[in-house]
Amino acid sequence: MLARRAVRSALASEDSDALATARRSVHEAKVGLGERGPVWWTDGSPDLNRRMVRNTSYADWFNGLGGTQE
């Protein structure tokens, strides 16, 4: 969160050097958390990110929830 606050501060002060540094820090933190960078799991499961649930193996489960599908 420190890096995210640094981005906000750099944007507010219109400091392009500080912004670049802060964004690098955010990127490094996200890589460290596994949110970016190479895939760290190798269990063979399909990657279902950015897919509508009705187009995945979870469609039956989702339909059973009784919610809308929009």
Secondary structure, DSSP 8 states (H G I E B T S, - for coil): -HHHHHHHHHHHHT-HHHHHHHHHHHHHHHHHHTSSSS----S-----TT--GGGSTTHHHHHTTT----
